[in-house]
Amino acid sequence: MSGGLDSATVLAIAKDKGFEPHAISFRYGQRHDVELDAARRVAAANNVDRHVIAEIDLRVFGGSALTADLDVPHHASVDDLDDGGIPITYVPARNTIFLSFALAWAETLGASDVFIGVNALDYSGYPDCRPEYIAAYEQMANLATKAGVEGTQRLKIHTPLINLTKAETIAKGLALGVDYSLTHSCYDPTVSGQACRTCDSCLLRRRGFAELGMTDPALGVASRRP
C-alpha cells in the first residue's frame, strides 16, 4: 500500500470482498516519505489492524529518478506524456521485490491472497504492471514457498484495477467510500509535501478526476517546479 490512489482503492475492494486486510508499505529509498504518511492515514481510516513498513534501500542500485540523483520529468499537459518507452521513473524490478515481500508475509500469516494496484491502461509504461507479468509471478510464487510445496497455500495475486482506466478506478473507489483526500501519488512533491501537479503520476490522476467532472481532492496549492 503506497498511499496512492490505486492502492487505497484496492484496499477498499479487498474489504468489500470480505477479506481482512494486512497492509504492507515500503521505504525503499524513494525521494520522499510523503507517500508513507498517506499510507498510514489510509490504513487508519480503514481500521487496518496491522500495517507494516518494510525497509529496503534500492538507492544502492539507482537507475530511477525515484531512487537516484536524476530529475523527475515534468509536463505541461497529460498529452505530453511519452507513451513510446519506459520512463525514467521506472524503478528496476520494484514490483517483483514488493511482491516477494508480500509473498513471504502471506506465508507467515497463512494467507493465500495478495492484492496489488497495478494497472495496464492509465499507467506510465512500467513492464511490471502487465497481466502477463502478474500471471508469471503467480506461477513462480506457487513453486517458491514451503507452504506451496506442502499444499497449504495456493497463492492468488488479485489485480482488480489492471484493466480499468484511472477514471474507472476513481469511480469504483468513490462507490466504496474511499476518501481520496487522504492519498498522495506525486513523484516529486514540494518541500511542504504538496503535489507538484506536473509529473506523470499527478497528470494521470488529475485526468481521471477531470473525466468524472471532479477536482482531485488531494491537490493543495503548488507551483510547477523549475
Secondary structure, 3 states (H helix, E strand, C coil): CCCCHHHHHHHHHHHHCCCCCEEEEEECCCCCCHHHHHHHHHHHHCCCCEEEEEECCHHHCCCCCCCCCCCCCCCCCHHHCCCCCCCCCCCCCHHHHHHHHHHHHHHHHCCCEEECCCCCCCCCCCHHHCHHHHHHHHHHHHHHCHHHHHCCCCCEEECCCCCCCHHHHHHHHHHCCCCHHHCCCCCCCCCCCCCCCCCHHHHHHHHHHHHCCCCCCCCCCCCCCC
